[in-house]
Amino acid sequence: MVYHDDVYHPKHARDYRSVGSALEDIAALTSQFNILDLIDILLVTLVFYAVLRLFAGTQGVQLLRGVLVLVLLGVLASSFTRLSAFSWLIRSSGIVVLVAIPVVFQPELRRALERLGRTGFMFGRASRSTGTAKLISELLDACQRMSQVRSGAIIVLEGQTGLQDTIETGVRMGGQVTSELLQTIFYPGTPLHDGAVIIREERLEAAACVLPLTSRPLPDPTLGTRHRAALGITEESDALAIIVSEETGIMSAARNGRLVRRLDDKRLRRVLEQFFESKGQVVQIEEEHPAP
């Protein structure tokens, strides 16, 4: 019994008993906890972390979140309510979900398998590689020289969102990025100069790639198909697109559906460094001509 100023308080007694019961339950659980349980929890956590990492930055991540929310709500509703028909529906739909997942997330699953084949897929891209500075230097030199001779070019640097579907529309290269190689590809009259170049990590993956075109009106009517394609690919992914105009030689860059024009070497270098230092994040670049 609990007394306060010689008065018995049954409510306090119930509180002490409930706290004691909770402590006893916690003690019972911890006494049964062993090293295998810890390994089990760590493995489940690792699986969820790997799945989230593989889907991060893809167009299917929002869909994945919606599916997880619906599954969680369905499990909670069927567990804590007496809605027998709804509970039966949740249990029966499990097979349908298992069949639908490979169909709905086919591009993301293929990208996940590709990343599994690379070393350090879970912890890669976190640090700036030693070859990034050289890559930036080669890109700047190529863009500057193509701008001087007015060779039209569009160079796409892959972000976290995979561009494998776009790469497959072009000619696979798999070579080191050099200024000379880029100038040769975009030299007028060569078989590969019409499409886009895709750079993944620090390698030139493909050339003559076909990019999706934006459906929005361009801010400047003098802009051509290259600028429309650059905006299109950056609307659908977190890639960075660099454009050299064939008519004017003006260098431009597009990211997140935004276009910045009339870049000089210094500003283009800043855009590239910002991209490589912030992969997987939204990089805001100055927009001279906002699209309506």
ZAZAVO-116911 format. One record per atom (N, C-alpha, C): x, y, z; residue in three letters. Coordinates in steps of 0.02 Angstrom, whole numbers, padded with zeros to 5 digits, always signed. Example, Ala and Ser with C-alpha at 12.3 -4.5 7.8 and 13.67 -1.06 7.14 Angstrom:
+00660-00284+00390ALA
+00615-00225+00390ALA
+00660-00165+00390ALA
+00642-00112+00354SER
+00684-00053+00357SER
+00645+00002+00394SER
% end
This chain:
+00042-00059+00000MET
+00000+00000+00000MET
+00044+00062+00000MET
+00017+00115-00031VAL
+00054+00178-00036VAL
+00017+00230+00005VAL
+00054+00264+00051TYR
+00024+00314+00094TYR
+00057+00381+00081TYR
+00018+00433+00087HIS
+00044+00501+00084HIS
+00005+00542+00134HIS
+00043+00565+00185ASP
+00011+00600+00241ASP
-00044+00557+00273ASP
-00026+00491+00280ASP
-00071+00443+00311ASP
-00135+00432+00272ASP
-00134+00447+00206VAL
-00193+00435+00164VAL
-00174+00384+00110VAL
-00214+00334+00101TYR
-00201+00281+00051TYR
-00224+00305-00018TYR
-00180+00297-00069HIS
-00195+00318-00137HIS
-00194+00257-00182HIS
-00251+00228-00198PRO
-00251+00168-00240PRO
-00225+00182-00311PRO
-00234+00244-00335LYS
-00209+00259-00403LYS
-00133+00253-00405LYS
-00099+00277-00354HIS
-00026+00272-00351HIS
-00004+00200-00348HIS
-00041+00160-00313ALA
-00025+00089-00308ALA
-00029+00055-00376ALA
-00081+00071-00414ARG
-00087+00042-00481ARG
-00030+00064-00526ARG
-00010+00128-00519ASP
+00046+00153-00560ASP
+00110+00115-00544ASP
+00124+00105-00481TYR
+00185+00069-00462TYR
+00183-00003-00487TYR
+00124-00034-00483ARG
+00119-00104-00507ARG
+00129-00108-00582ARG
+00102-00059-00621SER
+00110-00060-00693SER
+00183-00048-00713SER
+00217-00003-00678VAL
+00288+00009-00691VAL
+00329-00053-00675VAL
+00313-00085-00619GLY
+00349-00146-00601GLY
+00338-00202-00651GLY
+00276-00208-00677SER
+00262-00259-00727SER
+00300-00246-00791SER
+00305-00181-00811ALA
+00342-00165-00872ALA
+00416-00180-00864ALA
+00443-00165-00806LEU
+00514-00180-00793LEU
+00527-00255-00794LEU
+00479-00294-00767GLU
+00487-00366-00768GLU
+00485-00393-00840GLU
+00442-00364-00882ASP
+00439-00386-00952ASP
+00504-00370-00989ASP
+00531-00311-00976ILE
+00594-00292-01008ILE
+00650-00338-00984ILE
+00652-00353-00920ALA
+00703-00398-00894ALA
+00697-00467-00924ALA
+00635-00491-00933ALA
+00626-00557-00963ALA
+00650-00558-01036ALA
+00636-00504-01073LEU
+00659-00502-01142LEU
+00735-00499-01148LEU
+00766-00458-01106THR
+00839-00452-01109THR
+00873-00516-01087THR
+00842-00553-01042SER
+00873-00616-01020SER
+00873-00668-01074SER
+00825-00664-01121GLN
+00821-00712-01175GLN
+00859-00689-01237GLN
+00885-00628-01236PHE
+00921-00600-01293PHE
+00992-00628-01296PHE
+01012-00655-01355ASN
+01079-00682-01362ASN
+01112-00654-01425ASN
+01171-00680-01440ILE
+01210-00654-01495ILE
+01177-00668-01562ILE
+01140-00724-01568LEU
+01106-00740-01630LEU
+01049-00690-01644LEU
+01016-00668-01592ASP
+00964-00618-01601ASP
+00994-00552-01625ASP
+01052-00534-01599LEU
+01086-00473-01622LEU
+01105-00478-01695LEU
+01133-00536-01715ILE
+01151-00546-01786ILE
+01089-00544-01830ILE
+01034-00572-01806ASP
+00972-00572-01843ASP
+00948-00500-01856ASP
+00949-00459-01805ILE
+00927-00389-01812ILE
+00973-00351-01858ILE
+01038-00362-01852LEU
+01086-00327-01895LEU
+01077-00346-01968LEU
+01063-00411-01982LEU
+01053-00432-02051LEU
+00990-00401-02081LEU
+00937-00399-02043VAL
+00875-00367-02068VAL
+00887-00293-02081VAL
+00922-00260-02034THR
+00938-00189-02043THR
+00981-00178-02105THR
+01029-00223-02116LEU
+01073-00217-02174LEU
+01034-00225-02239LEU
+00986-00271-02241VAL
+00946-00282-02301VAL
+00905-00220-02317VAL
+00872-00191-02266PHE
+00832-00131-02277PHE
+00877-00073-02299PHE
+00936-00067-02270TYR
+00981-00013-02288TYR
+01004-00021-02361TYR
+01021-00083-02380ALA
+01043-00095-02449ALA
+00988-00080-02499ALA
+00927-00099-02484VAL
+00871-00085-02529VAL
+00861-00010-02537VAL
+00863+00027-02482LEU
+00854+00099-02486LEU
+00911+00132-02524LEU
+00972+00107-02515ARG
+01030+00134-02552ARG
+01024+00122-02626ARG
+00999+00062-02645LEU
+00994+00045-02715LEU
+00940+00085-02750LEU
+00887+00102-02713PHE
+00832+00140-02743PHE
+00843+00215-02736PHE
+00891+00237-02697ALA
+00901+00308-02685ALA
+00919+00343-02750ALA
+00885+00399-02764GLY
+00898+00438-02823GLY
+00864+00414-02886GLY
+00826+00358-02883THR
+00792+00333-02942THR
+00722+00361-02945THR
+00691+00353-03003GLN
+00623+00378-03011GLN
+00572+00334-02975GLN
+00593+00275-02953GLY
+00547+00231-02919GLY
+00547+00237-02844GLY
+00588+00282-02816VAL
+00592+00287-02744VAL
+00527+00313-02714VAL
+00493+00360-02748GLN
+00429+00384-02722GLN
+00377+00329-02724GLN
+00378+00289-02778LEU
+00331+00233-02782LEU
+00344+00182-02728LEU
+00409+00170-02714LEU
+00426+00123-02660LEU
+00401+00147-02593LEU
+00408+00211-02579ARG
+00383+00239-02516ARG
+00307+00230-02511ARG
+00272+00243-02566GLY
+00199+00234-02565GLY
+00179+00162-02551GLY
+00215+00115-02582VAL
+00200+00044-02571VAL
+00212+00025-02498VAL
+00268+00049-02470LEU
+00283+00032-02400LEU
+00231+00061-02353LEU
+00209+00123-02367VAL
+00157+00153-02324VAL
+00092+00114-02327VAL
+00072+00094-02388LEU
+00011+00055-02395LEU
+00016-00012-02360LEU
+00074-00045-02367VAL
+00083-00110-02334VAL
+00081-00102-02258VAL
+00114-00051-02232LEU
+00114-00039-02160LEU
+00043-00025-02134LEU
+00006+00017-02169LEU
-00062+00031-02148LEU
-00106-00031-02151LEU
-00096-00071-02203GLY
-00136-00132-02209GLY
-00121-00182-02153GLY
-00057-00189-02136VAL
-00039-00235-02082VAL
-00067-00211-02015VAL
-00061-00146-02002LEU
-00086-00119-01939LEU
-00162-00126-01935LEU
-00196-00113-01990ALA
-00269-00117-01990ALA
-00293-00188-01980ALA
-00258-00236-02010SER
-00280-00306-02004SER
-00260-00336-01936SER
-00210-00307-01903SER
-00186-00334-01840SER
-00226-00308-01780SER
-00247-00246-01783PHE
-00277-00214-01725PHE
-00352-00201-01732PHE
-00381-00227-01785THR
-00454-00221-01794THR
-00483-00289-01807THR
-00549-00293-01804ARG
-00584-00355-01815ARG
-00618-00356-01883ARG
-00586-00324-01931LEU
-00613-00322-01999LEU
-00590-00385-02035LEU
-00629-00438-02030SER
-00608-00503-02056SER
-00602-00502-02132SER
-00649-00469-02167ALA
-00646-00467-02240ALA
-00584-00428-02263ALA
-00569-00372-02230PHE
-00511-00332-02248PHE
-00447-00370-02234PHE
-00444-00406-02178SER
-00385-00445-02162SER
-00374-00500-02213SER
-00429-00532-02235TRP
-00422-00583-02288TRP
-00395-00552-02352TRP
-00418-00491-02370LEU
-00395-00458-02430LEU
-00320-00443-02426LEU
-00297-00420-02368ILE
-00226-00405-02360ILE
-00184-00468-02367ILE
-00206-00523-02337ARG
-00168-00586-02342ARG
-00168-00612-02413ARG
-00223-00605-02447SER
-00227-00633-02515SER
-00189-00592-02566SER
-00180-00528-02553SER
-00146-00484-02601SER
-00070-00491-02598SER
-00044-00530-02551GLY
+00028-00537-02546GLY
+00059-00567-02609GLY
+00026-00618-02637ILE
+00052-00649-02698ILE
+00051-00601-02757ILE
-00003-00561-02761VAL
-00008-00512-02815VAL
+00049-00460-02810VAL
+00064-00439-02749VAL
+00117-00391-02739VAL
+00185-00420-02759VAL
+00197-00482-02742LEU
+00261-00514-02760LEU
+00269-00519-02836LEU
+00214-00530-02871VAL
+00217-00534-02944VAL
+00225-00464-02975VAL
+00193-00415-02944ALA
+00193-00347-02973ALA
+00259-00310-02962ALA
+00294-00325-02907ILE
+00356-00289-02892ILE
+00408-00294-02947ILE
+00424-00354-02974PRO
+00474-00357-03028PRO
+00452-00319-03091PRO
+00387-00314-03102VAL
+00362-00279-03162VAL
+00366-00204-03152VAL
+00343-00179-03095VAL
+00341-00107-03082VAL
+00411-00079-03074VAL
+00454-00115-03038PHE
+00521-00090-03023PHE
+00575-00121-03068PHE
+00556-00140-03128GLN
+00605-00173-03172GLN
+00667-00131-03186GLN
+00660-00066-03203PRO
+00722-00026-03214PRO
+00765-00020-03152PRO
+00734-00011-03094GLU
+00771-00003-03032GLU
+00805-00069-03012GLU
+00771-00125-03023LEU
+00801-00190-03006LEU
+00861-00205-03051LEU
+00855-00187-03115ARG
+00912-00198-03160ARG
+00971-00154-03139ARG
+00956-00091-03121ARG
+01010-00048-03098ARG
+01041-00074-03034ARG
+01000-00104-02990ALA
+01026-00132-02928ALA
+01073-00189-02942ALA
+01056-00233-02989LEU
+01100-00288-03006LEU
+01165-00263-03037LEU
+01161-00209-03075GLU
+01222-00181-03103GLU
+01268-00154-03048GLU
+01238-00121-03000ARG
+01278-00092-02945ARG
+01307-00147-02901ARG
+01271-00204-02895LEU
+01297-00260-02856LEU
+01361-00287-02887LEU
+01367-00280-02953GLY
+01427-00303-02986GLY
+01486-00257-02979GLY
+01475-00198-02951ARG
+01530-00151-02940ARG
+01554-00156-02868ARG
+01617-00146-02857THR
+01644-00148-02789THR
+01623-00086-02752THR
+01606-00095-02689GLY
+01590-00039-02646GLY
+01525-00005-02665GLY
+01473-00045-02687PHE
+01412-00013-02709PHE
+01375+00021-02652PHE
+01385-00002-02589MET
+01349+00027-02533MET
+01384+00088-02505MET
+01449+00090-02514PHE
+01487+00145-02483PHE
+01524+00186-02535PHE
+01512+00172-02600GLY
+01546+00209-02652GLY
+01515+00277-02662GLY
+01548+00318-02700ARG
+01525+00384-02718ARG
+01522+00433-02660ARG
+01543+00411-02602ALA
+01539+00457-02545ALA
+01597+00505-02545ALA
+01654+00483-02570SER
+01713+00525-02570SER
+01732+00543-02642SER
+01764+00599-02649ARG
+01785+00622-02714ARG
+01846+00583-02736ARG
+01843+00551-02795SER
+01898+00510-02818SER
+01955+00554-02842SER
+02013+00522-02847THR
+02072+00560-02867THR
+02070+00581-02940THR
+02030+00544-02980GLY
+02027+00561-03051GLY
+01977+00615-03069GLY
+01938+00639-03020THR
+01887+00689-03035THR
+01918+00754-03060THR
+01971+00776-03030ALA
+02004+00839-03051ALA
+02027+00834-03124ALA
+02055+00776-03141LYS
+02077+00766-03211LYS
+02018+00765-03259LYS
+01963+00734-03238LEU
+01904+00731-03279LEU
+01877+00802-03292LEU
+01874+00843-03240ILE
+01851+00912-03248ILE
+01896+00950-03296ILE
+01961+00939-03289SER
+02009+00974-03333SER
+01999+00954-03406SER
+01988+00889-03418GLU
+01977+00865-03487GLU
+01912+00893-03515GLU
+01859+00895-03475LEU
+01795+00921-03498LEU
+01800+00995-03514LEU
+01833+01033-03471LEU
+01841+01105-03484LEU
+01881+01118-03547LEU
+01934+01081-03557ASP
+01976+01091-03617ASP
+01936+01074-03680ASP
+01898+01018-03678ALA
+01860+00998-03737ALA
+01805+01049-03752ALA
+01769+01071-03701CYS
+01715+01119-03712CYS
+01742+01186-03738CYS
+01799+01207-03711GLN
+01828+01270-03733GLN
+01849+01267-03807GLN
+01881+01212-03826ARG
+01904+01205-03896ARG
+01845+01197-03944ARG
+01794+01159-03924MET
+01736+01151-03967MET
+01697+01216-03973MET
+01697+01255-03919SER
+01663+01320-03922SER
+01698+01367-03971SER
+01765+01364-03972GLN
+01803+01409-04016GLN
+01789+01393-04090GLN
+01782+01329-04107VAL
+01771+01310-04177VAL
+01697+01297-04191VAL
+01654+01307-04141ARG
+01582+01298-04147ARG
+01563+01227-04169ARG
+01591+01179-04134SER
+01570+01110-04143SER
+01515+01095-04092SER
+01455+01079-04116GLY
+01399+01065-04071GLY
+01412+01002-04030GLY
+01395+01004-03966ALA
+01407+00947-03922ALA
+01357+00947-03865ALA
+01343+00887-03840ILE
+01303+00880-03779ILE
+01332+00823-03739ILE
+01355+00838-03678ILE
+01389+00790-03634ILE
+01347+00783-03572ILE
+01328+00721-03555VAL
+01285+00708-03497VAL
+01326+00669-03445VAL
+01328+00696-03385LEU
+01362+00663-03329LEU
+01310+00631-03284LEU
+01314+00566-03275GLU
+01265+00529-03236GLU
+01271+00546-03162GLU
+01214+00556-03130GLY
+01212+00567-03058GLY
+01196+00502-03022GLY
+01153+00505-02972GLN
+01133+00445-02936GLN
+01081+00405-02975GLN
+01040+00440-03014THR
+00990+00406-03054THR
+01024+00372-03114THR
+01014+00308-03120GLY
+01046+00270-03174GLY
+01020+00290-03243GLY
+01065+00293-03291LEU
+01048+00311-03360LEU
+01061+00252-03407LEU
+01054+00191-03382GLN
+01069+00133-03422GLN
+01025+00129-03484GLN
+00960+00145-03477ASP
+00916+00143-03535ASP
+00939+00191-03589ASP
+00963+00250-03569THR
+00988+00298-03617THR
+01053+00275-03648THR
+01096+00244-03608ILE
+01160+00219-03634ILE
+01148+00167-03688ILE
+01098+00125-03679GLU
+01085+00072-03727GLU
+01059+00097-03794GLU
+01039+00161-03798THR
+01018+00188-03862THR
+01077+00210-03906THR
+01136+00213-03877GLY
+01195+00236-03914GLY
+01245+00181-03927GLY
+01306+00202-03942VAL
+01362+00156-03956VAL
+01406+00152-03895VAL
+01416+00090-03869ARG
+01455+00082-03808ARG
+01528+00098-03822ARG
+01559+00134-03775MET
+01629+00154-03781MET
+01671+00123-03725MET
+01655+00142-03663GLY
+01691+00114-03606GLY
+01763+00137-03602GLY
+01777+00197-03625GLY
+01846+00221-03625GLY
+01857+00278-03576GLY
+01921+00297-03569GLN
+01938+00353-03526GLN
+01919+00419-03560GLN
+01896+00466-03520VAL
+01874+00530-03547VAL
+01935+00574-03559VAL
+01945+00594-03620THR
+01998+00641-03638THR
+01970+00695-03683THR
+02003+00752-03683SER
+01982+00807-03725SER
+01984+00788-03799SER
+02037+00754-03818GLU
+02044+00734-03888GLU
+01988+00687-03911GLU
+01969+00640-03867LEU
+01916+00593-03885LEU
+01849+00629-03893LEU
+01834+00675-03849LEU
+01771+00712-03854LEU
+01770+00755-03917LEU
+01826+00788-03932GLN
+01828+00829-03993GLN
+01820+00786-04055GLN
+01847+00727-04054THR
+01841+00682-04112THR
+01769+00658-04120THR
+01737+00641-04065ILE
+01668+00616-04069ILE
+01622+00670-04098ILE
+01630+00733-04075PHE
+01585+00786-04095PHE
+01609+00825-04156PHE
+01661+00801-04189TYR
+01684+00834-04250TYR
+01630+00826-04304TYR
+01610+00880-04336PRO
+01557+00876-04387PRO
+01574+00825-04441PRO
+01524+00782-04455GLY
+01533+00732-04507GLY
+01550+00663-04481GLY
+01572+00657-04418THR
+01586+00591-04391THR
+01521+00555-04375THR
+01521+00488-04376PRO
+01458+00451-04366PRO
+01426+00461-04297PRO
+01465+00483-04247LEU
+01439+00488-04178LEU
+01423+00559-04156LEU
+01431+00608-04200HIS
+01427+00677-04176HIS
+01356+00701-04163HIS
+01306+00668-04188ASP
+01237+00692-04182ASP
+01206+00680-04113ASP
+01225+00626-04079GLY
+01195+00610-04015GLY
+01232+00639-03956GLY
+01214+00613-03897ALA
+01245+00637-03835ALA
+01296+00587-03810ALA
+01344+00612-03773VAL
+01393+00570-03739VAL
+01372+00562-03667VAL
+01375+00500-03641ILE
+01357+00486-03571ILE
+01420+00468-03533ILE
+01433+00503-03478ILE
+01491+00489-03436ILE
+01466+00462-03369ILE
+01489+00403-03351ARG
+01471+00372-03287ARG
+01535+00366-03246ARG
+01531+00390-03184GLU
+01591+00393-03142GLU
+01643+00435-03180GLU
+01698+00403-03202GLU
+01749+00441-03238GLU
+01764+00410-03306GLU
+01715+00373-03333ARG
+01725+00339-03397ARG
+01671+00360-03446ARG
+01690+00363-03509LEU
+01643+00379-03562LEU
+01608+00314-03581LEU
+01546+00307-03559GLU
+01509+00244-03568GLU
+01483+00235-03639GLU
+01456+00288-03669ALA
+01426+00281-03735ALA
+01423+00348-03770ALA
+01418+00345-03837ALA
+01411+00405-03878ALA
+01352+00395-03925ALA
+01331+00448-03958ALA
+01274+00447-04004ALA
+01210+00423-03969ALA
+01202+00442-03906CYS
+01143+00421-03868CYS
+01084+00468-03883CYS
+01024+00439-03882VAL
+00963+00476-03895VAL
+00933+00497-03828VAL
+00922+00562-03819LEU
+00895+00588-03757LEU
+00821+00607-03765LEU
+00783+00603-03710PRO
+00713+00626-03714PRO
+00711+00702-03719PRO
+00663+00727-03755LEU
+00656+00799-03765LEU
+00605+00827-03715LEU
+00619+00887-03690THR
+00572+00919-03645THR
+00510+00940-03683THR
+00453+00937-03649SER
+00390+00958-03680SER
+00375+01032-03665SER
+00416+01063-03624ARG
+00405+01134-03606ARG
+00432+01179-03661ARG
+00402+01237-03670PRO
+00430+01284-03718PRO
+00497+01310-03694PRO
+00544+01318-03741LEU
+00610+01342-03723LEU
+00608+01417-03708LEU
+00650+01441-03661PRO
+00649+01512-03643PRO
+00673+01557-03700PRO
+00712+01529-03746ASP
+00738+01569-03802ASP
+00721+01532-03867ASP
+00685+01562-03913PRO
+00667+01527-03975PRO
+00726+01508-04019PRO
+00784+01538-04006THR
+00843+01521-04047THR
+00877+01456-04024THR
+00856+01430-03966LEU
+00885+01368-03942LEU
+00860+01309-03983LEU
+00904+01259-03992GLY
+00887+01203-04035GLY
+00874+01139-03999GLY
+00882+01084-04036THR
+00865+01017-04010THR
+00912+00996-03954THR
+00975+01016-03958ARG
+01022+00997-03905ARG
+01000+01025-03837ARG
+00979+01087-03836HIS
+00956+01116-03772HIS
+00891+01084-03749HIS
+00847+01068-03796ARG
+00785+01034-03778ARG
+00800+00964-03750ARG
+00849+00929-03779ALA
+00867+00863-03754ALA
+00901+00867-03686ALA
+00943+00918-03677ALA
+00976+00927-03612ALA
+00926+00939-03556ALA
+00876+00980-03570LEU
+00824+00992-03520LEU
+00783+00928-03508LEU
+00770+00890-03562GLY
+00731+00830-03555GLY
+00763+00778-03510GLY
+00828+00765-03519ILE
+00862+00715-03478ILE
+00870+00738-03407ILE
+00877+00803-03396THR
+00885+00828-03327THR
+00818+00834-03291THR
+00763+00834-03328GLU
+00697+00832-03297GLU
+00681+00762-03271GLU
+00709+00711-03303GLU
+00694+00642-03285GLU
+00747+00611-03240GLU
+00801+00645-03227SER
+00854+00618-03185SER
+00891+00675-03151SER
+00941+00657-03110ASP
+00982+00708-03076ASP
+01048+00718-03112ASP
+01049+00703-03177ALA
+01111+00710-03216ALA
+01126+00784-03229ALA
+01188+00796-03249LEU
+01210+00862-03270LEU
+01225+00859-03345LEU
+01197+00905-03383ALA
+01208+00906-03456ALA
+01245+00970-03475ALA
+01297+00963-03515ILE
+01336+01019-03540ILE
+01324+01024-03615ILE
+01309+01084-03638ILE
+01293+01094-03709ILE
+01340+01146-03738ILE
+01364+01132-03799VAL
+01401+01181-03838VAL
+01361+01193-03901VAL
+01342+01255-03912SER
+01299+01272-03969SER
+01340+01271-04034SER
+01310+01238-04084GLU
+01343+01235-04149GLU
+01338+01301-04186GLU
+01285+01340-04172GLU
+01274+01403-04207GLU
+01315+01460-04178GLU
+01318+01463-04112THR
+01350+01520-04078THR
+01413+01502-04040THR
+01424+01438-04025GLY
+01481+01418-03984GLY
+01472+01431-03910GLY
+01412+01453-03890ILE
+01399+01468-03819ILE
+01395+01403-03779ILE
+01428+01402-03722MET
+01425+01344-03677MET
+01368+01354-03627MET
+01329+01300-03615SER
+01273+01302-03569SER
+01275+01239-03526SER
+01236+01240-03472ALA
+01230+01182-03428ALA
+01158+01177-03405ALA
+01135+01115-03395ALA
+01067+01102-03372ALA
+01069+01052-03315ALA
+01027+01065-03265ARG
+01020+01020-03207ARG
+00951+01030-03177ARG
+00917+00976-03161ASN
+00851+00979-03130ASN
+00802+01020-03172ASN
+00806+01014-03238GLY
+00760+01050-03282GLY
+00774+01124-03286GLY
+00832+01146-03264ARG
+00850+01217-03266ARG
+00910+01227-03314ARG
+00909+01281-03348LEU
+00960+01295-03398LEU
+00997+01360-03382LEU
+01064+01358-03383VAL
+01104+01417-03376VAL
+01149+01423-03437VAL
+01151+01482-03467ARG
+01186+01492-03530ARG
+01244+01541-03522ARG
+01281+01546-03576ARG
+01338+01593-03580ARG
+01388+01581-03524ARG
+01409+01519-03517LEU
+01459+01502-03466LEU
+01529+01515-03493LEU
+01571+01543-03452ASP
+01642+01546-03468ASP
+01677+01488-03433ASP
+01742+01483-03441ASP
+01779+01427-03411ASP
+01772+01425-03336ASP
+01776+01483-03305LYS
+01773+01486-03232LYS
+01706+01463-03205LYS
+01652+01486-03235ARG
+01585+01467-03212ARG
+01570+01394-03227ARG
+01594+01369-03284LEU
+01583+01299-03301LEU
+01621+01254-03252LEU
+01682+01274-03234ARG
+01720+01236-03185ARG
+01683+01234-03118ARG
+01653+01290-03098ARG
+01617+01292-03035ARG
+01556+01246-03036ARG
+01521+01245-03093VAL
+01463+01200-03100VAL
+01485+01126-03096VAL
+01539+01109-03128LEU
+01563+01040-03127LEU
+01586+01020-03057LEU
+01624+01063-03024GLU
+01647+01047-02957GLU
+01588+01039-02909GLU
+01539+01082-02917GLN
+01480+01078-02874GLN
+01442+01013-02886GLN
+01440+00991-02948PHE
+01406+00928-02964PHE
+01442+00869-02933PHE
+01507+00865-02939PHE
+01544+00807-02914PHE
+01546+00807-02837PHE
+01545+00865-02807GLU
+01547+00868-02734GLU
+01478+00855-02703GLU
+01426+00860-02742SER
+01359+00854-02714SER
+01317+00801-02750SER
+01349+00748-02772LYS
+01312+00696-02807LYS
+01258+00668-02762LYS
+01198+00659-02792GLY
+01142+00635-02753GLY
+01103+00689-02718GLY
+01126+00752-02723GLN
+01090+00808-02693GLN
+01068+00855-02748GLN
+01018+00896-02732VAL
+00993+00945-02780VAL
+01042+01003-02782VAL
+01074+01013-02838VAL
+01122+01067-02846VAL
+01087+01125-02882VAL
+01080+01179-02848GLN
+01047+01238-02878GLN
+01099+01278-02916GLN
+01089+01285-02980ILE
+01133+01327-03020ILE
+01093+01387-03044ILE
+01129+01442-03053GLU
+01097+01504-03072GLU
+01060+01497-03139GLU
+01000+01521-03142GLU
+00960+01515-03203GLU
+00950+01584-03234GLU
+00980+01593-03292GLU
+00974+01658-03325GLU
+00907+01667-03359GLU
+00880+01611-03386HIS
+00817+01614-03423HIS
+00770+01562-03394HIS
+00732+01577-03342PRO
+00687+01527-03312PRO
+00633+01508-03362PRO
+00622+01442-03366ALA
+00570+01417-03410ALA
+00502+01433-03380ALA
+00453+01449-03423PRO
+00387+01465-03396PRO
+00352+01404-03370PRO
% end
